């Protein structure tokens, strides 16, 4: 059950403009509600792994490390070095939808961008945001790219 005195707000962050807008909205909301942010980046090996010798990525390719770097850089761009709310960052293995659903257990709110890095321009909702709105264990806010946050 979510703690209404200090609501935990889970945010999916993949480095896309829409995800950063969602993080900005969530931080504004958390500041107003006295909550905290749990920023999540998910990673999984690309589908081309193991499909013949020519499609093997360079040995230094580390998707978990890349996801962590992307998450940290996105948080820094959105909130700077002195955020107005407590923010924890987690890098989770698996597809984004599943990682966010698991992280949202017990959360007061789940916030995502309308389209992440895998989206195409004609889609109103990406596949991840659509899946989350249908299956999340808490309320979901889908922030459209270009929509201003609560504070501006």
C-alpha positions in Angstrom: 0.0 0.0 0.0 1.3 3.5 -0.9 2.4 5.8 1.9 0.3 8.9 1.5 2.4 10.9 4.0 5.5 10.6 1.8 4.3 9.3 -1.6 6.9 7.4 -3.7 6.6 8.3 -7.3 8.2 6.0 -9.8 9.5 7.5 -13.1 10.7 5.7 -16.2 13.8 7.4 -17.6 15.4 6.3 -20.9 17.2 9.5 -22.0 14.5 10.6 -24.4 13.0 14.1 -24.4 9.6 12.6 -23.4 11.1 10.8 -20.4 12.9 13.8 -19.2 9.7 15.8 -19.5 8.0 13.1 -17.4 10.8 13.3 -14.8 10.4 17.1 -14.6 6.7 16.7 -14.1 7.2 14.1 -11.4 9.7 16.2 -9.6 7.3 19.1 -9.6 4.5 16.9 -8.3 6.7 15.3 -5.6 7.7 18.7 -4.4 4.1 19.8 -4.1 3.0 16.5 -2.5 5.9 16.0 -0.2 7.0 12.9 -2.0 10.1 11.3 -3.3 11.2 10.1 -6.7 12.4 6.6 -7.7 13.9 7.0 -11.2 14.1 3.8 -13.1 16.1 2.8 -16.2 15.7 -0.6 -17.6 18.2 -2.5 -19.8 18.3 -5.7 -21.8 20.6 -7.2 -24.3 19.7 -6.2 -27.9 17.8 -8.8 -29.9 20.8 -9.3 -32.2 22.9 -11.0 -29.5 23.8 -14.6 -30.4 22.5 -14.5 -34.0 25.7 -15.5 -35.9 29.3 -14.4 -35.5 28.9 -11.1 -37.5 26.2 -9.6 -35.2 28.1 -9.8 -31.9 28.7 -6.3 -30.4 32.1 -5.1 -29.2 33.2 -6.7 -25.9 33.2 -3.3 -24.2 29.5 -2.9 -24.9 27.7 -3.0 -21.5 24.0 -2.1 -21.7 23.6 -2.0 -17.9 26.4 0.6 -17.6 25.0 2.5 -20.5 21.5 2.6 -18.9 23.0 3.8 -15.6 24.9 6.6 -17.3 21.9 7.6 -19.3 19.8 7.7 -16.1 22.3 9.7 -14.2 22.8 12.2 -17.0 19.0 12.6 -17.5 18.5 13.2 -13.7 21.3 15.8 -13.7 19.9 17.6 -16.7 16.4 17.8 -15.2 17.1 18.6 -11.6 20.8 19.7 -11.4 23.0 18.9 -8.4 20.6 20.0 -5.7 17.2 18.5 -6.3 14.2 19.9 -4.4 13.1 16.3 -3.6 14.8 13.1 -2.7 15.6 11.1 -5.8 16.9 7.5 -5.9 18.1 5.9 -9.1 17.8 2.2 -10.0 19.0 0.4 -13.1 17.0 -2.8 -13.5 17.4 -5.7 -16.0 14.6 -6.6 -18.3 12.2 -4.8 -20.6 11.1 -1.4 -19.6 7.4 -2.2 -19.1 8.1 -5.2 -16.7 10.8 -3.3 -14.8 8.5 -0.4 -14.2 5.5 -2.6 -13.2 7.7 -4.3 -10.6 9.1 -1.0 -9.3 5.6 0.5 -9.1 4.4 -2.1 -6.5 3.5 0.0 -3.5 4.1 3.3 -5.2 1.6 6.2 -5.1 2.1 7.1 -8.8 3.9 5.9 -11.9 5.0 8.6 -14.4 6.3 8.0 -17.9 6.7 9.9 -21.1 4.3 9.2 -24.0 7.0 8.0 -26.3 10.5 6.8 -25.5 13.5 6.2 -27.6 11.7 3.3 -29.4 8.7 5.3 -30.4 7.7 6.6 -33.8 6.4 10.1 -34.4 2.8 9.1 -35.3 2.1 7.2 -32.0 0.2 9.0 -29.3 1.2 6.4 -26.7 4.2 4.2 -27.0 4.0 0.5 -26.4 5.5 0.8 -22.9 3.2 3.6 -21.7 0.2 1.8 -23.2 1.1 -1.4 -21.4 1.6 0.4 -18.1 -1.7 2.2 -18.3 -3.4 -1.2 -18.7 -1.5 -3.2 -16.0 0.1 -0.9 -13.4 -0.7 -1.5 -9.7 -1.1 2.3 -9.1 -2.3 5.4 -10.9 -0.3 6.2 -14.1 0.5 9.7 -15.5 1.6 9.8 -19.1 3.3 13.1 -19.9 3.3 14.1 -23.5 6.6 15.5 -24.9 6.5 19.3 -24.9 4.0 19.7 -22.1 5.2 22.0 -19.4 5.6 20.8 -15.8 3.6 22.0 -12.9 6.1 24.8 -12.1 6.5 26.1 -15.6 
